[in-house]
Amino acid sequence: MKIRIALLQLNPRIGQIETNISKVNQLLKKITTPIDLIVLPELAITGYNFADSTHIKPYLESTANYGPSLNLAKQTSTKFNCVTVIGYPELHENKTIYNSCAVFNEIGDLIYNYRKTFLYETDEKWGSSENPVKNFPSFEIPFVDKQNGTSKSIISNIGICMDLNPYKFEAPFNKFEYSLSSYAQRVKLLICPMAWLHPDSPSLKSELSLTKRVELADNLKLNEKESSQSTVDYWILRMFPYLNHTHSFIPKWFNGQDDKVTAICCNRVGTEDDVVYAGSSSIFQFTNDGNYDYDETSSKNPSVEIVGELSQVTEDILIREVDV
């Protein structure tokens, strides 16, 4: 089955919800043919680098009380008759805060709500709690073929940004918690909304003062036409179980050109204080060609193909058709 995917790469400004929504709607106008899946980044319309729980409080919403994020996703799904995935800050009924991601089907029903499992230091700063459900359980997304009306459910999984990394950067690097769990559950569609930092983000230079880091962030010049290749290659590395590789001992359950696994990394761009984000939103497909002699863990590995990617700077939309 073929599906058309649209990734929205955004630069949401904290405190500017209506402006952020307007940018989303502007980008959505570029969709001129039927679409099956729209993905927005982590905390897509609120911004991410909140100072504390008081700072983020006005933007919290819940699955029982929709706010701007969930309403936007619901409206988008019904408008385009598609599945929509959006990152948002969630307030649970027990007053716990989560960094969450909601999935709406083509008629605007909420079919899945995921909470970030591995937290980055910024999540902890504004009061997010870890997902109490561990091990990244999969779920199914039903896609409808708009030409003949048939449907197909695809085993899927969501990982939000830090979920791709080793737990707290303390777990063994090769544990691959998210991707190995997905692989074991035969997930064929991995969806990763992100607010992933650029490798040159001054926020990573803890030896410098905040004032100096902000100055560096404001003056950092990035290539507006290219992705951050090291970032894209790192995302591929973190999905190692799906790669054919000389050091992979995992038998592949997907085979050949007609049986592929699709991974979506939908990142944001822009600057918040001393933080610079990497953009480079991408769609990958993994293909098992039976060759395990590859020694690359990047886009140079022949068992993975970059179907499409955006730059590390620009707000934009990426639309691609893939087999799932």
LOKOLVEX-422875 format. One record per residue: residue number from 1; residue in three letters; chain; y negated, z, x of N, C-alpha, C in turn. Coordinates in steps of 0.2 Angstrom, whole numbers. Layout:
N
   seq   type   mol      nY      nZ      nX     caY     caZ     caX      cY      cZ      cX
   NUM    ALA     A       Y       Z       X       Y       Z       X       Y       Z       X
...
//
This chain:
324
   seq   type   mol      nY      nZ      nX     caY     caZ     caX      cY      cZ      cX
     1    MET     A       6       0       4       0       0       0      -6       0       4
     2    LYS     A     -11      -4       3     -17      -4       6     -23       0       3
     3    ILE     A     -27       4       6     -32       7       3     -38       6       8
     4    ARG     A     -44       6       4     -50       5       8     -54      12       9
     5    ILE     A     -56      14      15     -58      20      16     -66      20      19
     6    ALA     A     -70      24      16     -77      24      18     -78      31      22
     7    LEU     A     -81      31      28     -83      38      31     -90      38      31
     8    LEU     A     -93      43      29    -100      44      30    -102      48      36
     9    GLN     A    -106      46      40    -108      50      46    -115      52      45
    10    LEU     A    -117      58      44    -123      61      42    -126      65      47
    11    ASN     A    -133      67      46    -137      71      49    -140      76      44
    12    PRO     A    -136      81      41    -139      85      36    -144      90      39
    13    ARG     A    -149      91      36    -154      96      39    -154     102      34
    14    ILE     A    -153     108      38    -153     114      34    -160     115      30
    15    GLY     A    -159     117      24    -164     118      19    -167     112      16
    16    GLN     A    -164     106      17    -166     100      14    -160      96      10
    17    ILE     A    -158     100       5    -152      98       1    -153      91      -2
    18    GLU     A    -159      91      -6    -160      85     -10    -161      79      -5
    19    THR     A    -164      80       1    -165      74       6    -158      72       8
    20    ASN     A    -154      77      10    -147      75      12    -143      72       7
    21    ILE     A    -144      74       1    -140      70      -5    -143      63      -5
    22    SER     A    -149      62      -5    -152      56      -5    -150      51       0
    23    LYS     A    -149      54       6    -146      50      12    -139      48      10
    24    VAL     A    -135      52       8    -128      50       6    -128      45       1
    25    ASN     A    -132      45      -4    -133      40     -10    -135      33      -7
    26    GLN     A    -140      33      -2    -142      27       1    -136      24       5
    27    LEU     A    -132      28       9    -126      25      12    -121      22       7
    28    LEU     A    -120      26       2    -115      24      -3    -117      17      -6
    29    LYS     A    -123      15      -6    -125       9      -9    -122       3      -5
    30    LYS     A    -120       4       1    -117      -1       6    -110      -3       3
    31    ILE     A    -107       1      -1    -101       0      -4    -101      -6      -9
    32    THR     A     -99     -12      -8    -100     -17     -13     -93     -20     -15
    33    THR     A     -87     -17     -13     -81     -19     -16     -77     -12     -17
    34    PRO     A     -72     -13     -21     -68      -7     -23     -66      -2     -17
    35    ILE     A     -67       4     -18     -65       9     -13     -60      14     -15
    36    ASP     A     -56      17     -11     -51      21     -13     -52      28     -11
    37    LEU     A     -55      29      -5     -56      36      -2     -63      36       2
    38    ILE     A     -67      41       0     -73      42       3     -73      49       6
    39    VAL     A     -75      50      13     -74      56      17     -81      57      19
    40    LEU     A     -83      64      18     -90      66      21     -88      72      26
    41    PRO     A     -93      73      31     -91      78      36     -91      85      34
    42    GLU     A     -89      90      38     -90      97      38     -97      99      35
    43    LEU     A     -97     103      30    -103     106      28    -108     100      27
    44    ALA     A    -106      95      23    -109      88      23    -116      88      21
    45    ILE     A    -119      92      17    -126      92      14    -130      98      15
    46    THR     A    -127     103      19    -130     109      20    -133     110      27
    47    GLY     A    -130     106      32    -131     108      39    -126     113      41
    48    TYR     A    -125     115      47    -120     119      50    -122     125      54
    49    ASN     A    -127     124      58    -129     130      63    -133     135      60
    50    PHE     A    -130     139      55    -133     144      52    -133     150      56
    51    ALA     A    -139     154      56    -140     160      60    -135     166      58
    52    ASP     A    -134     167      52    -130     173      50    -128     172      42
    53    SER     A    -125     177      39    -123     176      32    -128     176      27
    54    THR     A    -134     179      29    -140     179      25    -143     172      25
    55    HIS     A    -143     169      30    -146     162      31    -142     157      27
    56    ILE     A    -135     157      27    -131     153      23    -130     154      16
    57    LYS     A    -132     161      14    -131     163       7    -133     158       1
    58    PRO     A    -139     156       2    -142     152      -4    -138     145      -5
    59    TYR     A    -134     143       0    -130     137       0    -123     138      -2
    60    LEU     A    -121     144      -3    -114     145      -5    -112     143     -12
    61    GLU     A    -106     140     -13    -104     138     -20     -96     139     -20
    62    SER     A     -94     138     -26     -87     140     -27     -83     135     -32
    63    THR     A     -77     135     -32     -73     130     -36     -74     132     -43
    64    ALA     A     -76     138     -45     -77     141     -52     -85     139     -54
    65    ASN     A     -89     138     -49     -96     138     -50     -99     132     -45
    66    TYR     A     -98     126     -47    -100     120     -43    -108     121     -41
    67    GLY     A    -109     119     -35    -116     118     -32    -117     111     -31
    68    PRO     A    -122     110     -27    -124     103     -25    -118      99     -21
    69    SER     A    -114     102     -17    -109      99     -13    -104      96     -18
    70    LEU     A    -101     101     -22     -95      99     -26     -97      95     -32
    71    ASN     A    -103      96     -34    -106      91     -39    -107      84     -37
    72    LEU     A    -109      83     -31    -110      77     -27    -103      73     -27
    73    ALA     A     -98      77     -24     -92      74     -23     -88      72     -30
    74    LYS     A     -89      76     -35     -87      75     -42     -90      68     -44
    75    GLN     A     -96      68     -44    -100      62     -46     -98      56     -42
    76    THR     A     -97      56     -36     -95      51     -32     -89      48     -34
    77    SER     A     -84      53     -35     -77      50     -37     -77      47     -43
    78    THR     A     -81      49     -48     -81      46     -55     -85      39     -54
    79    LYS     A     -90      39     -50     -94      33     -50     -90      27     -46
    80    PHE     A     -86      29     -41     -83      24     -37     -75      23     -39
    81    ASN     A     -73      28     -44     -66      28     -46     -62      29     -40
    82    CYS     A     -63      34     -36     -60      35     -30     -59      42     -28
    83    VAL     A     -55      43     -23     -54      50     -20     -60      52     -16
    84    THR     A     -63      58     -16     -68      60     -12     -67      67      -9
    85    VAL     A     -68      67      -2     -67      73       2     -74      75       5
    86    ILE     A     -75      82       3     -82      84       6     -81      91       9
    87    GLY     A     -85      92      14     -85      99      17     -91     103      14
    88    TYR     A     -90     109      13     -95     114      10     -94     121      11
    89    PRO     A     -99     125      11     -98     132      12     -96     136       5
    90    GLU     A     -90     139       5     -87     142      -1     -88     149      -1
    91    LEU     A     -90     152      -7     -90     159      -8     -84     160     -13
    92    HIS     A     -79     164     -11     -73     165     -15     -75     171     -20
    93    GLU     A     -71     171     -25     -73     176     -31     -73     184     -28
    94    ASN     A     -69     185     -22     -69     191     -19     -74     192     -14
    95    LYS     A     -79     188     -14     -85     188     -10     -84     186      -3
    96    THR     A     -78     183      -1     -76     181       5     -79     174       6
    97    ILE     A     -82     173      12     -85     166      14     -80     162      18
    98    TYR     A     -80     156      16     -75     151      19     -79     145      21
    99    ASN     A     -77     141      27     -79     135      28     -74     130      25
   100    SER     A     -75     127      20     -70     124      16     -71     116      15
   101    CYS     A     -66     113      12     -66     106      10     -63     105       4
   102    ALA     A     -66     101      -1     -63     100      -7     -61      92      -8
   103    VAL     A     -56      91     -12     -54      84     -13     -54      83     -21
   104    PHE     A     -57      78     -23     -58      76     -30     -54      69     -31
   105    ASN     A     -51      69     -37     -47      62     -38     -52      57     -41
   106    GLU     A     -49      52     -43     -54      46     -46     -57      48     -52
   107    ILE     A     -55      53     -56     -58      54     -62     -62      61     -62
   108    GLY     A     -63      63     -55     -68      68     -54     -65      75     -55
   109    ASP     A     -58      76     -55     -55      82     -55     -54      85     -48
   110    LEU     A     -55      91     -47     -53      95     -41     -46      95     -40
   111    ILE     A     -43      92     -35     -36      92     -34     -33      96     -28
   112    TYR     A     -38      98     -24     -36     102     -18     -42     105     -15
   113    ASN     A     -41     111     -12     -47     115      -9     -44     118      -3
   114    TYR     A     -46     116       3     -44     118       9     -49     123      13
   115    ARG     A     -47     128      16     -51     132      20     -50     132      27
   116    LYS     A     -55     132      31     -54     131      39     -50     137      41
   117    THR     A     -45     135      46     -40     140      48     -42     143      55
   118    PHE     A     -44     138      59     -46     140      66     -54     140      66
   119    LEU     A     -57     146      67     -64     146      67     -68     145      74
   120    TYR     A     -73     141      74     -78     141      80     -82     147      79
   121    GLU     A     -85     148      85     -90     154      86     -96     154      81
   122    THR     A     -98     148      79    -103     147      74    -101     149      67
   123    ASP     A     -95     147      65     -92     150      59     -92     157      58
   124    GLU     A     -90     160      64     -90     168      64     -97     171      63
   125    LYS     A    -102     167      66    -109     169      66    -112     170      59
   126    TRP     A    -110     165      55    -113     165      48    -108     168      43
   127    GLY     A    -102     171      46     -98     175      41     -92     172      38
   128    SER     A     -90     167      41     -84     163      38     -78     167      40
   129    SER     A     -73     167      35     -67     170      37     -61     165      38
   130    GLU     A     -56     167      41     -51     162      42     -47     161      36
   131    ASN     A     -44     155      35     -40     153      29     -34     158      30
   132    PRO     A     -33     162      24     -27     167      24     -20     163      24
   133    VAL     A     -21     157      22     -14     153      22     -14     149      28
   134    LYS     A      -9     151      32      -8     148      39      -4     142      39
   135    ASN     A      -3     139      45       2     133      46       0     127      43
   136    PHE     A      -6     126      40      -8     119      38      -4     116      33
   137    PRO     A      -3     119      27       2     116      23      -1     109      20
   138    SER     A       4     104      19       2      98      17       1      97       9
   139    PHE     A      -2      92       7      -2      91       0      -2      83      -1
   140    GLU     A      -2      81      -7      -1      74      -9      -7      71     -12
   141    ILE     A     -10      66     -10     -15      62     -13     -13      56     -17
   142    PRO     A     -14      56     -23     -12      50     -27     -17      45     -27
   143    PHE     A     -15      39     -25     -20      33     -24     -17      28     -29
   144    VAL     A     -22      25     -33     -21      20     -38     -22      13     -35
   145    ASP     A     -18       8     -36     -19       2     -34     -23      -2     -40
   146    LYS     A     -29      -3     -38     -34      -5     -43     -33     -12     -46
   147    GLN     A     -28     -16     -42     -26     -23     -45     -21     -23     -50
   148    ASN     A     -16     -18     -49     -10     -19     -53      -9     -12     -57
   149    GLY     A     -13      -7     -55     -13      -1     -59      -7       4     -57
   150    THR     A      -3       2     -52       2       6     -49      -1      12     -45
   151    SER     A       3      17     -44       0      23     -40       5      25     -35
   152    LYS     A       3      28     -29       7      30     -24       4      36     -21
   153    SER     A       8      41     -20       6      48     -18       7      48     -10
   154    ILE     A       2      49      -6       3      50       1       2      57       3
   155    ILE     A       7      59       7       7      66      10       2      66      15
   156    SER     A      -3      71      14      -9      71      18     -10      78      20
   157    ASN     A     -15      79      25     -17      86      27     -24      86      29
   158    ILE     A     -27      91      29     -34      92      31     -35      97      37
   159    GLY     A     -38      95      42     -40     100      47     -48      99      48
   160    ILE     A     -51     105      48     -58     105      49     -60     106      56
   161    CYS     A     -63     101      60     -66     102      66     -61     106      71
   162    MET     A     -63     113      72     -60     117      77     -52     118      75
   163    ASP     A     -50     116      69     -43     116      68     -39     111      73
   164    LEU     A     -42     106      76     -38     102      80     -37     105      87
   165    ASN     A     -41     110      89     -41     114      95     -35     119      95
   166    PRO     A     -34     121     101     -29     127     101     -33     133      98
   167    TYR     A     -29     138      95     -32     143      92     -36     148      96
   168    LYS     A     -43     148      94     -48     152      98     -48     150     106
   169    PHE     A     -46     144     107     -45     141     114     -41     146     118
   170    GLU     A     -37     150     115     -33     155     119     -25     153     118
   171    ALA     A     -23     149     113     -16     147     113     -15     142     118
   172    PRO     A      -9     141     120      -7     135     124     -10     129     122
   173    PHE     A     -13     125     127     -16     119     125     -11     114     122
   174    ASN     A      -5     114     124       0     109     121       4     112     115
   175    LYS     A       1     117     112       4     120     106       3     115     100
   176    PHE     A      -3     112     100      -4     107      95      -3     109      88
   177    GLU     A      -6     115      86      -4     118      80      -5     113      74
   178    TYR     A     -11     111      73     -13     106      67      -8     100      67
   179    SER     A      -8      96      72      -5      90      72       3      91      72
   180    LEU     A       5      96      75      12      97      75      15      99      68
   181    SER     A      11     103      65      13     105      58      12      99      54
   182    SER     A       7      95      54       7      89      50      13      85      52
   183    TYR     A      14      84      58      20      79      60      27      82      57
   184    ALA     A      28      88      57      34      91      54      34      90      47
   185    GLN     A      29      90      43      29      89      36      28      82      34
   186    ARG     A      29      77      39      29      70      38      22      68      35
   187    VAL     A      17      71      37      10      69      35       8      62      37
   188    LYS     A       6      57      33       4      51      35      -3      49      34
   189    LEU     A      -7      54      32     -14      53      31     -17      60      33
   190    LEU     A     -20      60      39     -24      66      42     -31      65      41
   191    ILE     A     -34      70      38     -41      69      36     -45      75      39
   192    CYS     A     -50      74      44     -53      79      48     -61      78      47
   193    PRO     A     -64      82      43     -71      83      42     -73      87      48
   194    MET     A     -79      85      51     -81      89      57     -88      90      58
   195    ALA     A     -90      95      62     -97      95      65     -95      96      72
   196    TRP     A     -93      91      76     -90      92      82     -96      91      87
   197    LEU     A     -96      95      92    -101      95      97    -101      89     102
   198    HIS     A    -106      86     104    -106      81     110    -104      85     116
   199    PRO     A    -101      82     121     -99      85     127    -105      87     131
   200    ASP     A    -111      84     130    -117      85     134    -121      90     130
   201    SER     A    -119      93     124    -123      97     120    -125     103     125
   202    PRO     A    -132     104     125    -135     110     129    -132     117     127
   203    SER     A    -130     117     120    -127     124     118    -121     126     122
   204    LEU     A    -118     121     125    -112     123     129    -114     126     136
   205    LYS     A    -121     126     138    -123     129     144    -126     136     143
   206    SER     A    -121     140     143    -123     147     141    -127     151     147
   207    GLU     A    -127     148     153    -130     151     158    -138     150     157
   208    LEU     A    -140     145     153    -147     144     152    -150     148     146
   209    SER     A    -156     149     146    -160     152     140    -159     148     134
   210    LEU     A    -160     151     128    -160     147     122    -166     142     122
   211    THR     A    -172     144     125    -178     140     125    -176     134     129
   212    LYS     A    -173     135     135    -172     129     139    -167     125     136
   213    ARG     A    -162     127     132    -156     123     129    -159     119     124
   214    VAL     A    -164     122     120    -167     118     114    -171     113     117
   215    GLU     A    -175     114     123    -179     109     126    -174     103     128
   216    LEU     A    -168     105     131    -164     100     133    -161      96     127
   217    ALA     A    -159      99     122    -157      96     116    -162      91     113
   218    ASP     A    -168      93     113    -173      88     110    -174      82     114
   219    ASN     A    -173      83     121    -174      77     125    -168      73     128
   220    LEU     A    -162      75     125    -156      72     127    -156      65     124
   221    LYS     A    -155      60     128    -154      53     127    -147      51     126
   222    LEU     A    -145      48     121    -138      46     120    -138      38     118
   223    ASN     A    -133      35     120    -132      28     118    -132      27     110
   224    GLU     A    -136      24     107    -136      23     100    -131      18      98
   225    LYS     A    -128      14     102    -124       8     100    -117      10     101
   226    GLU     A    -115      15     105    -108      16     107    -106      23     105
   227    SER     A    -100      24     104     -97      31     102     -96      35     109
   228    SER     A     -95      41     108     -93      46     114     -86      45     115
   229    GLN     A     -84      40     120     -78      39     121     -73      45     123
   230    SER     A     -76      49     127     -72      55     129     -70      59     123
   231    THR     A     -75      60     118     -74      63     111     -68      60     107
   232    VAL     A     -69      53     107     -63      50     103     -57      51     106
   233    ASP     A     -56      50     113     -50      51     116     -47      58     116
   234    TYR     A     -52      63     115     -49      69     115     -46      71     108
   235    TRP     A     -49      68     103     -46      68      96     -39      65      96
   236    ILE     A     -38      59      99     -32      56     100     -27      61     103
   237    LEU     A     -29      64     109     -25      68     113     -22      74     108
   238    ARG     A     -27      77     104     -25      82     100     -20      80      94
   239    MET     A     -19      74      94     -14      72      89      -8      69      93
   240    PHE     A      -6      72      98      -1      70     103       6      69      99
   241    PRO     A       8      73      95      15      72      92      16      65      89
   242    TYR     A      10      62      87      11      55      84      11      50      89
   243    LEU     A       9      51      95       9      46     101      16      45     103
   244    ASN     A      17      39     105      23      37     110      21      39     117
   245    HIS     A      25      43     120      23      45     127      29      47     131
   246    THR     A      28      47     137      34      48     142      36      56     142
   247    HIS     A      31      60     140      32      67     139      33      69     132
   248    SER     A      34      65     128      35      67     121      43      66     119
   249    PHE     A      45      72     117      52      73     115      54      73     108
   250    ILE     A      49      71     104      49      72      97      51      65      94
   251    PRO     A      57      65      91      59      59      88      54      57      82
   252    LYS     A      53      50      82      48      48      77      51      46      71
   253    TRP     A      48      48      65      51      47      58      47      41      55
   254    PHE     A      42      38      59      39      32      56      41      26      61
   255    ASN     A      41      20      58      44      15      63      40       9      61
   256    GLY     A      38       5      67      36      -2      66      29      -3      64
   257    GLN     A      27      -9      64      20     -11      61      19      -9      54
   258    ASP     A      24      -9      50      23      -8      43      24      -1      41
   259    ASP     A      25       4      45      25      11      44      21      15      49
   260    LYS     A      14      16      47      10      18      51       7      25      49
   261    VAL     A       4      29      53       1      35      51      -7      34      53
   262    THR     A     -11      36      48     -18      36      48     -21      42      49
   263    ALA     A     -26      43      54     -30      49      55     -37      47      55
   264    ILE     A     -41      51      51     -48      50      50     -52      56      53
   265    CYS     A     -57      55      57     -61      60      60     -68      58      58
   266    CYS     A     -71      62      53     -77      61      50     -82      66      53
   267    ASN     A     -86      64      58     -91      69      61     -98      68      59
   268    ARG     A    -102      72      61    -109      72      59    -113      70      66
   269    VAL     A    -119      69      65    -124      67      71    -130      72      70
   270    GLY     A    -134      71      75    -140      75      75    -140      81      79
   271    THR     A    -146      85      79    -147      91      83    -149      96      78
   272    GLU     A    -146     102      80    -149     108      76    -150     114      82
   273    ASP     A    -156     115      83    -158     120      88    -156     117      95
   274    ASP     A    -151     121      98    -149     118     105    -142     114     104
   275    VAL     A    -140     113      98    -133     110      97    -134     102      96
   276    VAL     A    -131      98      99    -131      91      98    -124      89      96
   277    TYR     A    -123      85      91    -117      83      88    -115      76      91
   278    ALA     A    -108      75      90    -106      69      94    -105      63      90
   279    GLY     A    -106      63      83    -105      57      79     -98      54      81
   280    SER     A     -98      48      82     -92      44      84     -86      44      79
   281    SER     A     -88      45      72     -83      45      67     -78      39      68
   282    SER     A     -72      41      67     -67      35      68     -61      36      64
   283    ILE     A     -57      30      63     -51      29      60     -46      27      65
   284    PHE     A     -40      30      66     -35      28      70     -29      27      66
   285    GLN     A     -24      23      69     -18      22      66     -13      22      72
   286    PHE     A      -7      26      71      -2      27      75       4      23      73
   287    THR     A       7      19      78      12      15      76      18      16      81
   288    ASN     A      24      18      79      30      19      83      33      12      85
   289    ASP     A      32      10      91      35       3      94      41       5      97
   290    GLY     A      44      11      98      50      12     101      49      13     109
   291    ASN     A      43      12     111      43      13     119      40      20     120
   292    TYR     A      43      24     124      41      30     126      39      31     133
   293    ASP     A      38      25     136      36      25     143      28      25     145
   294    TYR     A      24      26     139      17      26     140      15      33     143
   295    ASP     A      10      33     148       8      39     151       1      41     149
   296    GLU     A      -2      37     144      -9      38     142      -9      42     136
   297    THR     A     -14      47     136     -15      51     130     -22      50     126
   298    SER     A     -24      43     127     -30      41     124     -30      35     121
   299    SER     A     -36      32     119     -36      25     116     -32      20     120
   300    LYS     A     -31      21     126     -27      16     130     -20      16     129
   301    ASN     A     -17      21     125     -10      21     123      -9      16     118
   302    PRO     A      -4      11     119      -3       6     115       0       8     108
   303    SER     A       2      14     107       5      16     101      -1      19      96
   304    VAL     A      -7      19      98     -13      21      94     -18      15      94
   305    GLU     A     -21      14      88     -26       9      87     -32      12      84
   306    ILE     A     -38      11      87     -44      13      84     -46       7      79
   307    VAL     A     -45       9      73     -47       4      67     -54       3      67
   308    GLY     A     -58       8      68     -65       7      67     -68      14      70
   309    GLU     A     -75      13      72     -78      19      74     -86      18      74
   310    LEU     A     -90      23      73     -97      23      73    -100      26      79
   311    SER     A    -106      25      80    -110      27      86    -110      35      86
   312    GLN     A    -113      37      92    -113      44      93    -120      47      91
   313    VAL     A    -124      42      88    -131      44      86    -133      43      79
   314    THR     A    -131      37      76    -133      34      70    -130      37      63
   315    GLU     A    -134      39      58    -131      40      52    -129      33      49
   316    ASP     A    -123      33      47    -120      26      45    -114      27      41
   317    ILE     A    -111      22      38    -105      22      34    -100      17      38
   318    LEU     A     -94      19      38     -89      15      41     -84      14      35
   319    ILE     A     -82       7      34     -78       5      29     -72       1      32
   320    ARG     A     -66       3      31     -60      -1      33     -54      -1      28
   321    GLU     A     -50      -6      28     -44      -6      24     -38      -5      29
   322    VAL     A     -34       0      27     -28       1      31     -22       1      26
   323    ASP     A     -16       1      29     -10       2      26      -8       9      27
   324    VAL     A      -6      12      21      -3      19      21       4      19      18
//
